[in-house]
Amino acid sequence: MTQTPLTPGQEALLRAAMNRIVPADDFASAWEAGAGTYVSRQLAGDASAQIDNVAAGLDALEAEAQASHGLGFIALDGAQQDALLTRLERRQLDTIWSVDPADVFALLVTLTMEGFYADPGNGGNREAVSWRMIGFTGQP
């Protein structure tokens, strides 16, 4: 994967959040489908202006999980992670954030969707998994 300015802990949080946005079912999760590679490339390139927001948002997400559950986000079960992400989207939080939580949520969703559904040449959508999932058989 392309190196990003995220710490290993932030990258693990990103992975967990992305895999709740697009969880595995009969098809790959966001991370398994290469969306993490896509996001890493974007944060190291075209979306580099967003790295501070993403990093601050991931740190705040971890602090929120600790404050509300006494556990880190990654240690929460899927339902707890989903509920926390929903609270993030709605700005219904227990901690003070240095960035707008709803903006962070929207950015995470956007980057995840781009990485999951993008042309595989952009680093995500490994082996065109999402295209197969939706029945797309043509060329981009």
DOTOR-520376 format. One line per 8 residues: number of its first residue (from 0); for each residue x, y, z of N, C-alpha, C. Coordinates in Angstrom, 3 decimals. Layout:
NUM	X Y Z X Y Z X Y Z; ...
***
This chain:
0	0.835 -1.174 0.000 0.000 0.000 0.000 0.879 1.235 0.000; 0.423 2.294 -0.630 1.129 3.561 -0.631 1.208 4.099 0.783; 2.349 4.643 1.140 2.544 5.180 2.482 1.740 6.457 2.648; 1.011 6.587 3.742 0.289 7.814 4.052 0.875 8.419 5.313; 0.539 9.656 5.573 1.000 10.285 6.813 0.239 9.798 8.049; -0.632 8.815 7.912 -1.341 8.268 9.060 -0.420 7.382 9.880; -0.620 7.391 11.182 0.116 6.482 12.044 -0.450 5.071 11.854; 0.262 4.040 12.274 -0.303 2.685 12.182 -1.635 2.553 12.933
8	-1.756 3.210 14.081 -3.014 3.169 14.822 -4.148 3.839 14.080; -3.861 4.978 13.448 -4.880 5.668 12.663 -5.278 4.838 11.447; -4.291 4.198 10.825 -4.603 3.357 9.673 -5.486 2.175 10.081; -5.232 1.601 11.255 -6.070 0.503 11.742 -7.496 0.992 12.010; -7.639 2.192 12.546 -8.965 2.780 12.752 -9.660 3.036 11.420; -8.911 3.545 10.459 -9.464 3.784 9.132 -9.980 2.482 8.540; -9.189 1.452 8.675 -9.585 0.139 8.157 -10.891 -0.329 8.807; -10.969 -0.236 10.132 -12.167 -0.673 10.844 -13.386 0.145 10.428
16	-13.231 1.457 10.320 -14.357 2.312 9.930 -14.799 2.016 8.498; -13.843 1.873 7.602 -14.182 1.575 6.203 -14.892 0.229 6.087; -14.477 -0.720 6.896 -15.104 -2.044 6.845 -16.483 -2.069 7.492; -16.847 -1.036 8.233 -18.228 -0.900 8.701 -19.058 -0.169 7.643; -18.444 0.718 6.902 -19.155 1.427 5.831 -19.491 0.452 4.713; -18.542 -0.414 4.361 -18.775 -1.482 3.384 -18.284 -2.782 4.023; -19.153 -3.446 4.781 -18.749 -4.704 5.415 -18.736 -5.857 4.419; -18.000 -6.877 4.762 -17.977 -8.083 3.931 -19.327 -8.782 4.017
24	-19.748 -9.321 2.903 -20.919 -10.202 2.851 -20.556 -11.287 1.845; -21.323 -11.465 0.813 -20.922 -12.404 -0.237 -19.749 -11.848 -1.042; -19.473 -10.576 -0.859 -18.375 -9.895 -1.543 -17.430 -9.312 -0.497; -16.300 -8.832 -0.964 -15.255 -8.312 -0.087 -15.701 -7.046 0.640; -15.114 -6.832 1.814 -15.295 -5.570 2.530 -14.527 -4.479 1.785; -14.712 -3.252 2.221 -14.019 -2.128 1.587 -12.506 -2.355 1.558; -11.944 -2.704 2.708 -10.487 -2.858 2.779 -10.025 -4.030 1.928; -10.737 -5.155 2.017 -10.378 -6.330 1.216 -10.449 -6.026 -0.276
32	-11.340 -5.131 -0.662 -11.505 -4.765 -2.074 -10.485 -3.729 -2.519; -9.587 -3.324 -1.633 -8.538 -2.390 -2.018 -8.859 -0.931 -1.795; -9.993 -0.640 -1.162 -10.339 0.763 -0.932 -9.306 1.454 -0.050; -8.663 0.722 0.841 -7.614 1.307 1.666 -6.425 1.769 0.836; -6.076 0.992 -0.179 -4.990 1.394 -1.075 -5.363 2.665 -1.815; -6.597 2.709 -2.290 -7.083 3.907 -2.981 -7.002 5.125 -2.054; -7.516 4.987 -0.829 -7.529 6.109 0.109 -6.104 6.530 0.452; -5.218 5.586 0.661 -3.819 5.924 0.951 -3.210 6.727 -0.182
40	-3.474 6.302 -1.407 -2.960 7.052 -2.563 -3.548 8.462 -2.613; -4.837 8.571 -2.340 -5.486 9.880 -2.372 -4.927 10.797 -1.284; -4.762 10.269 -0.073 -4.252 11.092 1.022 -2.792 11.481 0.811; -2.067 10.674 0.077 -0.678 11.002 -0.231 -0.573 11.882 -1.481; -1.691 12.059 -2.186 -1.667 12.827 -3.435 -2.775 13.865 -3.501; -3.769 13.594 -4.335 -4.817 14.574 -4.619 -5.587 15.051 -3.396; -5.783 14.208 -2.410 -6.548 14.585 -1.212 -5.637 14.902 -0.023; -4.386 15.238 -0.302 -3.444 15.482 0.790 -3.882 16.644 1.683
48	-4.663 17.573 1.158 -5.161 18.677 1.978 -6.120 18.187 3.062; -6.639 16.963 2.914 -7.586 16.400 3.887 -6.927 15.550 4.968; -5.630 15.327 4.875 -4.986 14.404 5.806 -5.127 14.859 7.255; -5.015 16.152 7.512 -5.136 16.617 8.889 -6.538 16.359 9.430; -7.562 16.573 8.591 -8.940 16.303 9.016 -9.159 14.819 9.262; -8.642 13.991 8.375 -8.810 12.549 8.537 -8.095 12.080 9.800; -6.858 12.502 9.994 -6.086 12.087 11.176 -6.758 12.567 12.460; -7.168 13.833 12.495 -7.839 14.370 13.685 -9.162 13.650 13.923
56	-9.882 13.348 12.851 -11.150 12.642 12.982 -10.973 11.229 13.506; -9.956 10.544 13.031 -9.693 9.185 13.519 -9.280 9.200 14.985; -8.453 10.167 15.369 -8.056 10.287 16.774 -9.277 10.586 17.647; -10.147 11.458 17.166 -11.354 11.804 17.923 -12.315 10.615 17.994; -12.398 9.843 16.927 -13.242 8.644 16.927 -12.760 7.667 18.002; -11.470 7.505 18.102 -10.905 6.623 19.128 -11.215 7.161 20.525; -11.053 8.468 20.721 -11.358 9.076 22.022 -12.841 8.932 22.357; -13.690 9.072 21.363 -15.137 8.919 21.559 -15.475 7.493 21.969
64	-14.868 6.519 21.315 -15.105 5.114 21.673 -14.661 4.854 23.112; -13.507 5.370 23.473 -13.003 5.190 24.840 -13.941 5.843 25.855; -14.422 7.059 25.532 -15.288 7.787 26.461 -16.642 7.106 26.618; -17.182 6.583 25.535 -18.536 6.037 25.601 -18.576 4.544 25.941; -17.503 3.801 25.658 -17.524 2.356 25.874 -16.374 1.829 26.734; -15.387 2.677 26.991 -14.226 2.215 27.746 -13.328 1.292 26.943; -13.558 1.231 25.642 -12.768 0.408 24.716 -12.442 1.234 23.487; -11.382 0.861 22.797 -11.078 1.495 21.534 -12.077 1.089 20.466
72	-12.168 1.861 19.410 -13.130 1.602 18.338 -12.965 0.200 17.765; -11.736 -0.218 17.554 -11.472 -1.523 16.946 -11.958 -2.664 17.840; -11.927 -2.462 19.146 -12.348 -3.507 20.083 -13.867 -3.623 20.202; -14.600 -2.643 19.702 -16.061 -2.689 19.761 -16.591 -3.713 18.776; -17.755 -4.283 19.074 -18.361 -5.187 18.096 -18.982 -4.357 16.970; -19.382 -5.025 15.914 -19.894 -4.342 14.730 -21.075 -3.435 15.021; -22.009 -3.885 15.846 -23.184 -3.068 16.172 -22.774 -1.806 16.933; -21.824 -1.929 17.844 -21.348 -0.760 18.588 -20.610 0.207 17.658
80	-19.805 -0.328 16.743 -19.111 0.532 15.791 -20.121 1.260 14.909; -21.139 0.547 14.432 -22.160 1.177 13.601 -22.879 2.293 14.360; -23.237 2.018 15.618 -23.930 3.017 16.426 -23.051 4.253 16.639; -21.772 4.030 16.865 -20.859 5.156 17.058 -20.711 5.950 15.767; -20.610 5.287 14.643 -20.523 5.999 13.364 -21.815 6.777 13.086; -22.948 6.233 13.470 -24.218 6.951 13.314 -24.227 8.202 14.187; -23.747 8.083 15.415 -23.654 9.253 16.293 -22.706 10.288 15.727; -21.631 9.824 15.118 -20.675 10.718 14.474 -21.366 11.511 13.367
88	-22.088 10.813 12.523 -22.797 11.463 11.414 -23.787 12.507 11.933; -24.428 12.221 13.061 -25.461 13.109 13.617 -24.918 14.137 14.610; -23.601 14.120 14.831 -22.944 15.020 15.778 -23.476 14.834 17.204; -23.823 13.618 17.573 -24.342 13.307 18.908 -23.245 12.607 19.708; -22.288 13.398 20.173 -21.071 12.838 20.749 -20.873 13.258 22.191; -20.050 12.501 22.894 -19.753 12.763 24.297 -18.488 13.594 24.476; -17.643 13.651 23.469 -16.365 14.346 23.586 -16.355 15.565 22.671; -15.382 16.429 22.903 -15.195 17.619 22.079 -14.260 17.256 20.922
96	-14.674 17.579 19.726 -13.886 17.285 18.531 -13.254 18.566 17.996; -12.051 18.468 17.480 -11.373 19.628 16.888 -11.787 19.830 15.431; -12.467 18.849 14.881 -12.979 18.919 13.508 -14.468 18.578 13.557; -15.191 18.985 12.538 -16.622 18.709 12.507 -16.835 17.210 12.297; -17.465 16.524 13.249 -17.622 15.073 13.133 -18.436 14.644 11.918; -19.462 15.394 11.569 -20.268 15.027 10.405 -19.455 15.170 9.121; -18.587 16.173 9.071 -17.711 16.328 7.900 -16.726 15.173 7.814; -16.194 14.746 8.956 -15.275 13.603 8.974 -16.002 12.357 8.480
104	-17.219 12.133 8.985 -17.999 10.975 8.560 -18.241 11.032 7.052; -18.665 12.180 6.540 -18.935 12.319 5.103 -17.669 12.048 4.287; -16.533 12.539 4.757 -15.273 12.305 4.050 -14.906 10.828 4.053; -15.077 10.158 5.195 -14.790 8.724 5.261 -15.694 7.938 4.312; -16.968 8.278 4.284 -17.900 7.596 3.389 -17.520 7.854 1.931; -17.243 9.104 1.598 -16.891 9.443 0.219 -15.638 8.706 -0.236; -14.581 8.760 0.569 -13.339 8.083 0.194 -13.534 6.577 0.097; -14.316 6.015 1.019 -14.578 4.576 0.982 -15.333 4.191 -0.279
112	-16.359 4.944 -0.614 -17.150 4.643 -1.806 -16.312 4.810 -3.077; -15.533 5.870 -3.120 -14.657 6.062 -4.280 -13.721 4.868 -4.435; -13.102 4.454 -3.336 -12.160 3.341 -3.391 -12.817 2.018 -3.715; -14.036 1.830 -3.252 -14.737 0.567 -3.476 -15.269 0.459 -4.900; -15.762 1.565 -5.456 -16.404 1.521 -6.771 -15.555 2.076 -7.917; -14.385 2.613 -7.632 -13.557 3.250 -8.657 -13.026 2.252 -9.683; -12.534 2.801 -10.753 -11.814 1.993 -11.734 -10.651 1.322 -11.004; -10.482 0.020 -11.164 -9.391 -0.676 -10.468 -8.013 -0.073 -10.727
120	-7.836 0.617 -11.812 -6.565 1.259 -12.104 -6.204 2.362 -11.134; -7.172 2.797 -10.332 -6.923 3.848 -9.343 -6.514 3.300 -7.983; -6.359 1.981 -7.878 -5.862 1.387 -6.651 -6.905 0.683 -5.806; -8.164 0.971 -6.025 -9.224 0.307 -5.269 -9.957 -0.685 -6.155; -11.092 -1.157 -5.661 -11.941 -2.070 -6.435 -11.113 -3.219 -7.014; -10.352 -3.844 -6.133 -9.443 -4.932 -6.523 -10.197 -5.994 -7.331; -9.648 -6.324 -8.477 -10.212 -7.328 -9.386 -11.667 -7.010 -9.752; -11.997 -5.706 -9.723 -13.328 -5.218 -10.093 -14.440 -5.877 -9.274
128	-14.157 -6.146 -8.005 -15.109 -6.864 -7.155 -16.445 -6.136 -7.044; -16.411 -4.818 -6.882 -17.689 -4.107 -6.727 -18.446 -4.064 -8.043; -17.732 -4.040 -9.145 -18.417 -4.054 -10.442 -19.128 -5.384 -10.642; -18.469 -6.474 -10.262 -19.132 -7.781 -10.343 -20.342 -7.834 -9.422; -20.195 -7.222 -8.245 -21.275 -7.221 -7.270 -22.536 -6.566 -7.834; -22.378 -5.478 -8.594 -23.540 -4.772 -9.137 -23.891 -5.230 -10.545; -23.142 -6.198 -11.080 -23.445 -6.732 -12.388 -22.881 -5.943 -13.557; -21.951 -5.029 -13.284 -21.338 -4.262 -14.358 -20.315 -5.111 -15.076
136	-20.472 -5.276 -16.375 -19.562 -6.125 -17.139 -18.813 -5.364 -18.232; -19.140 -4.108 -18.450 -18.488 -3.313 -19.497 -17.195 -2.707 -19.040; -16.616 -1.907 -19.902 -15.402 -1.181 -19.591 -15.772 0.210 -19.102; -14.938 0.794 -18.230 -15.244 2.156 -17.742 -15.205 3.169 -18.866
***
